[in-house]
Structure formats: structure tokens, C-alpha cells
Amino acid sequence: MPTLKQCETQALKLQHKERAILAEHLIASLDAFSESENENLWLAESEKRYKMFKKGKITARPAKNVLRDAYSAIK
């Protein structure tokens, strides 16, 4: 079985649209969790990121810019 790094290296060689499809499939594979488990995981992640932001360890970007860059990357 290939290592995570080998998989990542191969995945990054894909075209943008193929990587987007792969990402979609990987995210969908996480749906094995119940809705409440997913909610708790997202809540924990958002709280962790908010704390990091408040401590100045990460920065914020306007959603408009994030979405613009994401759409550009998959075109």
C-alpha cells in the first residue's frame, strides 16, 4: 500500500478538476459519521481555529476572497 506522502505526490499531479473530484470523494468517505458526530467534529475544529485566531497564530481572510480563489483554482 502506498504511503500518504506517495498518494499526495500522485494526487498533486492531477489536473485541477480531477483533484477537486478526488477531494469530493475523500470528503464523502468521511460521511460514515452520524450527523451529530459530524457536527461535534466541525464544532471542535471551529473552536480550535477561533482560539488560534484570537492568539494571533492564524490570520483571517474575507470569505469573498477565499471563494474567488477556490473557484479560480478549479477552472
Phi, psi and omega per residue, in radians:
M1 nan 2.343 3.141
P2 -1.194 2.680 3.107
T3 -1.323 2.907 3.092
L4 -1.027 -0.748 -3.124
K5 -1.097 -0.704 3.114
Q6 -1.126 -0.732 3.103
C7 -1.085 -0.776 -3.141
E8 -1.084 -0.779 3.136
T9 -1.023 -0.783 3.128
Q10 -1.160 -0.754 -3.113
A11 -1.092 -0.646 -3.124
L12 -1.232 -0.221 3.076
K13 -1.453 -0.209 3.136
L14 -1.259 2.760 3.034
Q15 -1.175 2.786 -3.111
H16 -0.908 -0.850 -3.091
K17 -1.130 -0.666 3.116
E18 -1.150 -0.678 3.103
R19 -1.140 -0.659 3.118
A20 -1.116 -0.727 3.115
I21 -1.132 -0.757 3.105
L22 -1.054 -0.775 3.126
A23 -1.057 -0.730 3.107
E24 -1.039 -0.770 -3.132
H25 -1.155 -0.706 3.131
L26 -1.146 -0.746 3.120
I27 -1.125 -0.724 3.124
A28 -1.083 -0.566 -3.133
S29 -1.179 -0.298 3.113
L30 -1.422 -0.134 -3.103
D31 -1.251 0.173 3.086
A32 -1.215 -0.296 3.111
F33 -1.338 2.681 3.056
S34 -1.240 2.880 3.138
E35 -1.041 -0.708 -3.140
S36 -1.201 -0.613 3.081
E37 -1.142 -0.756 3.080
N38 -1.051 -0.778 -3.136
E39 -1.057 -0.774 3.132
N40 -1.129 -0.691 3.109
L41 -1.117 -0.787 3.131
W42 -1.163 -0.662 3.108
L43 -1.096 -0.804 3.131
A44 -1.077 -0.737 3.134
E45 -1.133 -0.767 -3.129
S46 -1.153 -0.665 3.098
E47 -1.134 -0.728 3.121
K48 -1.071 -0.790 -3.125
R49 -1.179 -0.653 3.119
Y50 -1.113 -0.745 3.107
K51 -1.091 -0.729 3.113
M52 -1.108 -0.693 3.109
F53 -1.106 -0.816 -3.131
K54 -1.077 -0.553 3.125
K55 -1.454 -0.063 3.140
G56 1.397 0.249 -3.117
K57 -1.437 -0.373 3.049
I58 -2.373 2.773 3.121
T59 -1.889 2.972 3.122
A60 -2.003 2.702 3.056
R61 -2.307 2.560 3.078
P62 -1.060 2.427 -3.139
A63 -0.976 -0.634 3.129
K64 -0.977 -0.755 -3.133
N65 -1.243 -0.686 3.121
V66 -1.079 -0.830 -3.132
L67 -1.135 -0.722 3.106
R68 -1.020 -0.816 -3.124
D69 -1.158 -0.675 3.134
A70 -1.134 -0.794 3.136
Y71 -1.129 -0.663 3.102
S72 -1.087 -0.692 -3.083
A73 -1.167 -0.493 -3.085
I74 -1.737 0.015 3.119
K75 -1.386 nan nan
